[in-house]
Amino acid sequence: MTVEELSKTNKILIIRLSSLGDILLTTPFIRAIKTQFPNIKIDMLIREEYADVIKLNPYIDKKLLFKTDEKSNIALIEQLRNNHYELVIDLQNNLRSKKIVSALKIKKVKFQKRSFDKFLLVNFKINKLREAPQIPVRYSNTIQNLKLDEKALDLFTDKFTNAKLIEKNNLIGFCPGARHFTKRWPKEYFIELGNKLTKDGYKIVLFGGKIDKEICAELVNRISGAINLSNNDELLQTAADMKLCKAVVCNDSGLMHTASSTGTKVIAIFGSTVKEFGFAPYNCRNLILENNSLTCRPCSHIGRSDCPKKHFDCMNSIKPEFVFENLKSFLTL
């Protein structure tokens, strides 16, 4: 579909069911459509657990939630039919989203996932993604000639800063979690880095959701003076608190993209994944630290439960001293 065709459309549905980072990466695309064609009504369908990602987004007219039980989704399909969309943009492009799109029986465009190119890179180290644009640009390419602005991701929050951070200075955020083991920088390294920064006059703030509570609880006890702000996936509160940090050190995770949306500097440590997949921090001040000398990277495009080579050098080789020196230099820029 071209921009000219889009301009004649009155009401569209965008589907990106999951996950946190992937939904945040749609926001430059949505912003571009709404700012260039303000009369187009944009509804968005996401999984209910990620509702906060778009809850306050002013560029989205109606926020629709996909639930896991079949009965609710039968009703959802009926609701979508009654909304009389003229176009559906499928940015998920999997079996679940295709089923929804098929039921609507309207004009559609879909995101090209380049699954075969990812397969070649992971399994044979044939890199056809070297020049591939980042995911927000690839989302926008579903509409020919649609131009993105130079702004970052959108995450709108109405939360006030946590009282624990009031009148605190030199805050450095740590996001030590990630869904998959091979995307997590070792916790002992986070601890060593945290204590080096503390001695250098910084205060460490720990961020995480439900799945990160255990690691954050351990780190707060082992990093001098650290503040633990892990919570029950209260994304808008996390975003409000990240804004006070001079920088956020994180893994390749949803909270990396959350930090990217807040305007703070981001240092991202990549292990089993690589930035060629398109999921690097977008249009923000960022620094990616990774070991490019390993022939086994990437071993996955989403992360794994363990290192297939058993050495985990992609993360173990990125030492705390190296991150410390890079962070100190990055903060002066």
Rosetta blueprint (number, residue, H / E / L):
1 M L
2 T E
3 V H
4 E H
5 E H
6 L H
7 S H
8 K L
9 T L
10 N L
11 K E
12 I E
13 L E
14 I E
15 I E
16 R L
17 L L
18 S L
19 S L
20 L H
21 G H
22 D H
23 I H
24 L H
25 L L
26 T L
27 T H
28 P H
29 F H
30 I H
31 R H
32 A H
33 I H
34 K H
35 T H
36 Q H
37 F L
38 P L
39 N L
40 I L
41 K E
42 I E
43 D E
44 M E
45 L E
46 I E
47 R E
48 E H
49 E H
50 Y H
51 A H
52 D H
53 V H
54 I H
55 K L
56 L L
57 N L
58 P L
59 Y L
60 I L
61 D L
62 K E
63 K E
64 L E
65 L E
66 F E
67 K L
68 T L
69 D L
70 E H
71 K H
72 S H
73 N H
74 I H
75 A H
76 L H
77 I H
78 E H
79 Q H
80 L H
81 R H
82 N H
83 N L
84 H L
85 Y L
86 E L
87 L E
88 V E
89 I E
90 D E
91 L L
92 Q L
93 N L
94 N L
95 L H
96 R H
97 S H
98 K H
99 K H
100 I H
101 V H
102 S H
103 A H
104 L H
105 K L
106 I L
107 K E
108 K E
109 V E
110 K E
111 F L
112 Q L
113 K L
114 R L
115 S H
116 F H
117 D H
118 K H
119 F H
120 L H
121 L H
122 V H
123 N H
124 F H
125 K L
126 I L
127 N L
128 K L
129 L L
130 R L
131 E L
132 A L
133 P L
134 Q L
135 I H
136 P H
137 V H
138 R H
139 Y H
140 S H
141 N L
142 T L
143 I L
144 Q E
145 N L
146 L L
147 K L
148 L L
149 D L
150 E L
151 K L
152 A L
153 L L
154 D L
155 L L
156 F L
157 T L
158 D L
159 K L
160 F L
161 T L
162 N L
163 A H
164 K H
165 L H
166 I L
167 E L
168 K L
169 N L
170 N L
171 L E
172 I E
173 G E
174 F E
175 C E
176 P L
177 G L
178 A L
179 R L
180 H L
181 F H
182 T H
183 K H
184 R L
185 W L
186 P L
187 K H
188 E H
189 Y H
190 F H
191 I H
192 E H
193 L H
194 G H
195 N H
196 K H
197 L H
198 T H
199 K H
200 D L
201 G L
202 Y L
203 K E
204 I E
205 V E
206 L E
207 F L
208 G L
209 G L
210 K H
211 I H
212 D H
213 K H
214 E H
215 I H
216 C H
217 A H
218 E H
219 L H
220 V H
221 N H
222 R H
223 I L
224 S L
225 G L
226 A L
227 I E
228 N E
229 L L
230 S L
231 N L
232 N L
233 D L
234 E L
235 L H
236 L H
237 Q H
238 T H
239 A H
240 A H
241 D H
242 M H
243 K L
244 L L
245 C L
246 K L
247 A E
248 V E
249 V E
250 C E
251 N E
252 D L
253 S L
254 G H
255 L H
256 M H
257 H H
258 T H
259 A H
260 S H
261 S L
262 T L
263 G L
264 T L
265 K E
266 V E
267 I E
268 A E
269 I E
270 F L
271 G L
272 S L
273 T L
274 V L
275 K H
276 E H
277 F H
278 G L
279 F L
280 A L
281 P L
282 Y L
283 N L
284 C L
285 R L
286 N E
287 L E
288 I E
289 L E
290 E L
291 N L
292 N L
293 S L
294 L L
295 T L
296 C L
297 R L
298 P L
299 C L
300 S L
301 H L
302 I L
303 G L
304 R L
305 S L
306 D L
307 C L
308 P L
309 K L
310 K L
311 H L
312 F L
313 D H
314 C H
315 M H
316 N H
317 S L
318 I L
319 K L
320 P H
321 E H
322 F H
323 V H
324 F H
325 E H
326 N H
327 L H
328 K H
329 S H
330 F H
331 L H
332 T L
333 L L
